Amino acid sequence: MTFIPISAPARLDDRVVLVTGAGGGIGRATTQALAEAGATVVATDIAGLANFDDGHIHCRSYDVTSQEATRTLVADVLKEFGRIDTLVLCAGTISHCPLEESTDEEWRSILDVNLMGVVNPVREIFPIMKAQGYGKMVALGSIAAKIGGVASGPSYVAAKSAVHGLMKWVAKAGAPHGVYASVVAPGPVETPMWEKVTQRAAPSANGNVPLGRFGQPEDIAQAILFLTSPASNWITGTVLDVNGGMLMD
């Protein structure tokens, strides 16, 4: 079994981190937080990315739903940087379509991004991390997967529930090889994606959220930073709830 180091300060100097969905609210804040902690970050998004004001960030266009694109991206990152120490999975999309109105197309579109968009990079990078004897993976889950939805429909809940389960599997299989895997499960966070369904949201800032406000991208980014850093060296397979107290598990 690979030696597991004792926890240390939350710095990522000399680490190479791949981030998916870096153009979204949470993805962008996370990319910035990781770079500020010293990481070299390969920031990816299907629509491409505006340049970040940080020399540690390298932007790439990437479609997480494509296995072929994933293989190409990973090969390019390994060629340029030599390794991938950390994988952060932020790509996602949301749907509030009720079950009885849902179609095969709607289910496929949500599962493709939210589930296969995790499966594809994890499947490609997991053996690389095993071979190098170290790696940390953090995926964005959701409070919806734990309580059956907030403002989202069943396809989103199902996809995020599958992500929670997948990352627990990776944590168990990867532990003997020094590979960590965990999930950050946000509650309602004020991002462009959340605004699409905010009018249907059940919680109010002063009601269902005990801490009195909705989340901000930086709230989630700092939780992800913790789980990717040496500060969490004795944590794996966890689902970290970051939701202002909406769910006290």
N, C-alpha and C positions, 0 to 999 in steps of 0.2 A: 504493500500500500504506500502511496505517495505521502511524504511528510507534510502535515498540515500546519502551517505557521501560526503562531499566536497572533491575536488581533493587534493592530497597530494603527497609528493615525490615518485619517481619511485622505491620503494623497495618492495620486495615480501617475507619478513621475515615471517615465520610461515605459508606460503601458500603451498599447495600441488598442483602441476601442472602435468597434463598428456599431453605428447607430442607424436603425431603420426609422422611417417616418420622421426624419429630423426637421421637416418643414412645418409640422403641426405645432400647436401651442406648447404641449408638453415636450415633444421631441426637440424643439428649438431650445427651450429652457434647459433641458437635460444636456444637450450638446454643449451649450455654453458652460454649464456647471462642471462637466467633465473636463473640458479644456482648461478651465480656471484651476482645477485640481492637478494640472500638470500632464494630462493625457494627450497623446496624439489621437485625434478623433477623425475617423472617416464617416462623414455625415451624409446619409443617403435619403432620397425621396423620389417618388415617381415623377413629380413635376419639375425636378431640378431644384436648386436652391440658390437664393441670393447669397452673396458672400458674407461670411461672418467676419467681424472685426477681430480676428484672432489667428495668428499664424500657425496655431496647433490644429486648426480645423481644415480638413480637405473634403470638398463637396463632390458628390457623385450622383448621377441620375440612376435610379434602380427601381425595378418593378418586383416587389416581394412575392407576387403571385406566380412568378415564372421560375421554375427550377433551373432552366438553362441560364437565365440572367443571373441567378444566384451563384451558379458555378463560375461564371465569367467574372463576377464581382469579387468573389473570394480569391480566385486565382490572381486577379490584378492586385488586390490588397497584399497578398502574400509576396508577390513579386516586388512590390514597391517598399513594403515595410518589414517583411521577413516573418511576421507572425500576427496572430490575432489573440490578444489576451482577454478581451472582454467583448461581449455581444449584448447590446441593449435594443429591445424590440418594442418600438413605439408606434409602428404603422397600424392604423386602424380606421374604421369607418363605422357609422352607427345607423340603425334603423329603428323606427318605432311602429312598424307595420304590425297590426294584430295578426294572430295566428290564422284566423279564419279568412283574412284577406291576403295572406301571403301566397307567393308563387314560387315555383322552382327557381326562376331567375333571381328573385330577391334573396332566397336562401343561398344560392350559389355565390352571388356577389358579396354577401356579408361573410360567408365562410371562407371564400377565397382570400380576402384581405386579412380578416381577423384571426383565422386559424391557419390556413396554408401560408399566410404571410409570416407566421412564426415557425411552422414546420419546415419550410424550405431552408431558411438560414440555419436553424438549429441542426437539421439533418446534415447539412454540409460542414458545419463548423465543429460539431461535437467530436467527431473522430480526430480532428486537428488538435483540439484542446487535450484530448486523452493522450495523444502521442507526445505532446510537449509537456505533459504532467502538470498542467495548470490551466485554469480558465474560469471566468465568471460570466454567467448569463442572467439577465434580468428582463422579464417580460412584463408589459402592461396588461394586467387583468382588469377587473372591475368589481365594485360592490354589487353590481347587477348579477354577477355570477353567484353571489352568496345569498342574496335575498330575493332572487327571481325578477330582477329588473327595478329600475327607478322610473325612467321615462323611455326606456328602450323596449323593443319588441323581442319575441322569443328567439329569433335567429341570432341576435347579438348576445343574448344571455347564454345560448347554447355554445356559441363560439368561444366566449370568454371562459365558460366553465371548462371547456376542453383545453384551453390554454393553461388553466390552473393545474389540471391533471397531468398534462404533458410535462410541465416544468418539474412537477414532483417526481415523475418517472426519471427525467434527466438527472435530478439531484441524487436519487438513489443509485442509478447506474454510473454516474460520474464520480461519486464520492471517493471510491478507492483510487481514482486517477487524479485527484486534486481539482476536479471540475465541479463548480458550484452552480446551482440554478435556483432562482427564486422569482417571486411575482410581487409587484406592487399593485394593489387593488384600490384605485382612487374612488372616492365618492364624486359628487358633482363638482366639476372644475370648470371655471369660466374660460373656455376656449372656443374658437370658431366652430368646431365640431359639436360641442355641447349646445351652442346657440341654435343649432338646427332643430333641437327638440325641447328647448328650455320652456316653451309655453305649455308643454305637457308635463313638466316636472312636478312631482309631488312635493318635494321639500321646499320650505321657504327659509330664507337666511336667518330668521329669528325663531323659527319653529322647530323643524325637524333636525337642524344642525346645531347640536349643543354649543359648539364654539362660536356660533353666531354669524358665520359668513360662509359663502361658497369657497371652494379651493381655488388657488391660483397655480399656474404652471410651475412656479418656483417651489411650491410646497411638494409637488410630486418629484421634481428634479432632485431635490436634496435627499429625498428618501431613496431614489435610485442611486445617487452618488454613494450613499452609505453602503448599499448592498453590493456595489461594484468595487468598493475600496477594501483595503486591509482591515478597516474597522469592523468588518463583519466576517472575519475569518473563521468563526465558529457558528456560522448561520448558513444553512442551506435547506432547500425544500420548503421554505416558509412562504406564506401569503401575507404580506405586510399591508394592513389596512390603514389607509391615509384618507380619512373621510370626515374630519371635524367632530367625531364622536357619534355619527349617524348609526354606526354599527359597532357595538362594544362586545367583542368576541372573547 
